[in-house]
Amino acid sequence: MKSLELRLLESLLPWRDAPAWRVAFSGGLDSTVLLHLLTCLGRVEKLPALSAIHIEHGLQAVAKGWPDHCRQVCQAFDVPLRVEQVSVQRSSASLERAARNARYLAFGRLLAPEEVLLTAQHRDDQAETLLFRLLRGSGVKGLAGMPRQRVLGAGRLLRPLLDVSRAELEAYARQHRLVWIEDPSNQDVQYARNFLRQQVIPLLEQRWPASSDVLARTAGHLAEAQALLDEFAEQDLRTVVLPAQPVWLALPSLDLQALKRLSEARQRNLLRTFLAPLTELPDSAHWAGWYALRDAAIDAQPRWCLASGELQRCANRLWWVPETWLRPLAGQLVWPDPRQRLQLPDNGQLYFAGEAPAGPLGVRYRQGGESLYIPGRGHRDLKRLLNELQIPAFARARLPLLYRGEELLAVANLPGSGAAAGESWQLIWRPADSAQGLS
């Protein structure tokens, strides 16, 4: 059997050209072994610059001495250490999850481009993760367990010990007489993961000694299945994602009719991929919102409310509307110098293409009943003009209206709007959350 050092070196081979390796160092058994292994390898191999990061959560009184312990270990290993304090929301439903989120946000902030963060999760952790998520009713993506590597901030997160058991790490630590921190909270079985680790997994291993290895291997199979589902979703998205229309409304949207031609399983798979970077995904019980949205009458305006926004339907188009677009806008703004761009609170910015009209100018939002003069067409009802252009309802409420006194001069981004006799200008609105905009 290959030595632990050689197995680690082989797993790190694709990242040996990284500018730096940074170890997530808690001071516990697993991260102490990982740091020691890397230190020893660095004496005989040319490796990237090595340093460690310790996250101080401030959740336990006993943890006050942990940064000093980590400093002593890193000094003995001749490894630079950064101690980073984070704030954890104690009111969170899951303190474990809140601490983990705060920790990884800090790691992401600290990674420079192309740097690699090495964490010490091992095979037993992977087995525990699979059981935990299975009991929560997770889908394939969750049951795939912890990925071996993923993007984190400007760099990458890498778990090089996922094929190594805790027993191997402990044997290595004792062989090399390493000293590590024992976190007393790890013995508290009120936490679900500790209950699995302390009571469930040992019982399984009494009956099936290789159960942790088998569970970790199963997570690997599910990770492969998830990769195939991701490929299907990317193929389907190419046929369903629509270009920005109008071009200034650069919010993601989907062709509902094309989506409905897919099987229900492929619809859900596509939507998970589409929504993943936009919002926290709903659990299985909340997918009824999707079916109600999909099957609503053509003249309805249904919406599926999610954690960070809504999926709305306008005719046969589905729009992702972020939470920031759902906040009501009201009031009036004075535009003292139209030669300068006007920042709109929570709504992007306005500017003129061409020479700005004479003032005094102000900006308002729709109240209903507005009419606008269109050269060559006369005065037209604004609602009817927006219907002609198929501007969705959520965008109409945010369209800036340009006034001079009580006269509506122009509607931002509306074709043909704002070109009065003897004048040549266009009012341009660049929404705050657009992925693209006019420059």
Stockholm file with secondary structure:
# STOCKHOLM 1.0

chainA/1-439         MKSLELRLLESLLPWRDAPAWRVAFSGGLDSTVLLHLLTCLGRVEKLPALSAIHIEHGLQAVAKGWPDHCRQVCQAFDVPLRVEQVSVQRSSASLERAARNARYLAFGRLLAPEEVLLTAQHRDDQAETLLFRLLRGSGVKGLAGMPRQRVLGAGRLLRPLLDVSRAELEAYARQHRLVWIEDPSNQDVQYARNFLRQQVIPLLEQRWPASSDVLARTAGHLAEAQALLDEFAEQDLRTVVLPAQPVWLALPSLDLQALKRLSEARQRNLLRTFLAPLTELPDSAHWAGWYALRDAAIDAQPRWCLASGELQRCANRLWWVPETWLRPLAGQLVWPDPRQRLQLPDNGQLYFAGEAPAGPLGVRYRQGGESLYIPGRGHRDLKRLLNELQIPAFARARLPLLYRGEELLAVANLPGSGAAAGESWQLIWRPADSAQGLS
#=GR chainA/1-439 SS CCCHHHHHHHHTGGGTTSSEEEEECCSSHHHHHHHHHHHHHHHHSCCCEEEEEEEECCCCGGGGGHHHHHHHHHHHHTCCEEEEECCCCTTSSCHHHHHHHHHHHHHHHHCCTTCEEECCCCHHHHHHHHHHHHHTTCCHHHHTCSCSEEEETTEEEECTTTTSCHHHHHHHHHHTTCCCCCCGGGGCTTSHHHHIIIIIHHHHHHHCTTHHHHHHHHHHHHHHHHHHHHHHHHHHHHHHBCCCSSTTCCCCEEEHHHHHTSCHHHHHHHHHHHHTTTSCCCCGGGTHHHHHHHHSCTTCCCEEEETTEEEEEETTEEEEEEHHHHSCCCSCEEESCTTSCEECTTSCEEEEEESCCCSCEEEECCCSCCEEEETTTEEEEHHHHHHHTTCCHHHHTTCCEEEETTEEEEETTCTTTTCCTTCCEEEEEECTTCSSCCC
#=GC SS_cons         CCCHHHHHHHHTGGGTTSSEEEEECCSSHHHHHHHHHHHHHHHHSCCCEEEEEEEECCCCGGGGGHHHHHHHHHHHHTCCEEEEECCCCTTSSCHHHHHHHHHHHHHHHHCCTTCEEECCCCHHHHHHHHHHHHHTTCCHHHHTCSCSEEEETTEEEECTTTTSCHHHHHHHHHHTTCCCCCCGGGGCTTSHHHHIIIIIHHHHHHHCTTHHHHHHHHHHHHHHHHHHHHHHHHHHHHHHBCCCSSTTCCCCEEEHHHHHTSCHHHHHHHHHHHHTTTSCCCCGGGTHHHHHHHHSCTTCCCEEEETTEEEEEETTEEEEEEHHHHSCCCSCEEESCTTSCEECTTSCEEEEEESCCCSCEEEECCCSCCEEEETTTEEEEHHHHHHHTTCCHHHHTTCCEEEETTEEEEETTCTTTTCCTTCCEEEEEECTTCSSCCC
//
